[in-house]
Amino acid sequence: MEAVLEESGMTMQDVVKVQGFITRTEDLAEYRAIRNEAVGDARPAHTLLVVAALGRPEWLVELEGHRRERLRSDPKNHRAPKSGRRRR
């Protein structure tokens, strides 16, 4: 997740929510420890779901992160402006 954020000129401080999925409840303590280390002082909102399976049988954990939008005037914003839908 950090590598993806870095490509956009962002850090974990820009993450507003993390959603985690694990397949084994016995991994809960380790998952929490790793998550807490990764987010550091950022402390985004967090949801964790224990699920029967993920997209691939060998996957045990999946993470989904939501970051805040940067204002267009923000010099760290390297993305092109979003194009809106036109009404006919």
C-alpha positions in Angstrom: 0.0 0.0 0.0 2.9 2.4 0.8 4.4 1.9 -2.6 1.2 2.8 -4.3 0.8 5.9 -2.2 4.4 7.0 -2.8 3.7 6.9 -6.6 1.0 9.5 -6.1 3.2 11.6 -3.8 1.2 10.6 -0.8 1.9 8.8 2.6 -0.1 6.8 5.1 -1.2 10.2 6.6 -3.4 10.6 3.5 -5.2 7.3 4.0 -8.7 7.8 5.6 -9.9 4.2 5.8 -8.4 0.7 5.6 -10.5 -2.3 5.1 -8.9 -5.7 5.8 -10.0 -9.2 5.0 -8.5 -12.3 6.6 -9.4 -15.9 6.2 -8.2 -17.3 9.5 -9.3 -15.9 12.9 -6.0 -17.3 14.4 -4.2 -14.6 12.3 -6.0 -11.7 14.0 -3.4 -10.7 16.5 -0.6 -10.8 13.9 -2.7 -8.9 11.4 -3.4 -6.1 14.0 0.3 -5.8 14.9 1.3 -5.5 11.3 -1.5 -3.1 10.5 -0.6 -0.9 13.5 3.1 -0.8 12.5 2.2 0.1 8.9 -0.2 2.9 9.6 1.9 4.4 12.4 0.5 7.6 13.8 -1.9 8.0 10.9 -4.7 5.9 12.5 -7.3 5.9 9.6 -10.7 4.4 10.2 -10.5 0.6 9.9 -12.8 -2.3 9.2 -11.8 -6.0 9.4 -13.8 -8.9 8.1 -13.1 -12.6 8.5 -14.1 -14.3 5.3 -14.3 -17.9 4.0 -12.0 -17.2 1.0 -10.3 -14.5 -1.0 -9.8 -14.1 -4.8 -7.0 -16.8 -4.8 -6.9 -19.8 -2.6 -3.3 -19.0 -1.5 -4.2 -15.5 -0.3 -4.7 -15.2 3.5 -5.0 -11.4 3.7 -6.3 -8.7 1.5 -6.2 -4.9 2.2 -8.2 -2.1 0.6 -7.1 1.5 1.3 -9.0 4.7 0.7 -7.1 7.9 0.5 -8.2 11.5 0.7 -8.5 13.5 -2.5 -5.9 16.2 -3.1 -7.1 19.6 -4.1 -6.1 20.6 -7.6 -4.2 23.6 -6.2 -2.1 21.2 -4.1 1.4 21.0 -5.6 1.7 17.3 -4.7 -1.3 16.5 -6.9 0.3 14.8 -9.9 -2.9 13.4 -11.3 -4.8 14.9 -14.2 -8.1 16.4 -13.4 -11.1 14.0 -13.5 -13.4 14.4 -16.5 -17.1 14.7 -15.7 -20.0 13.1 -17.5 -21.8 15.2 -19.9 -25.6 15.4 -19.9 -27.4 15.2 -23.2 
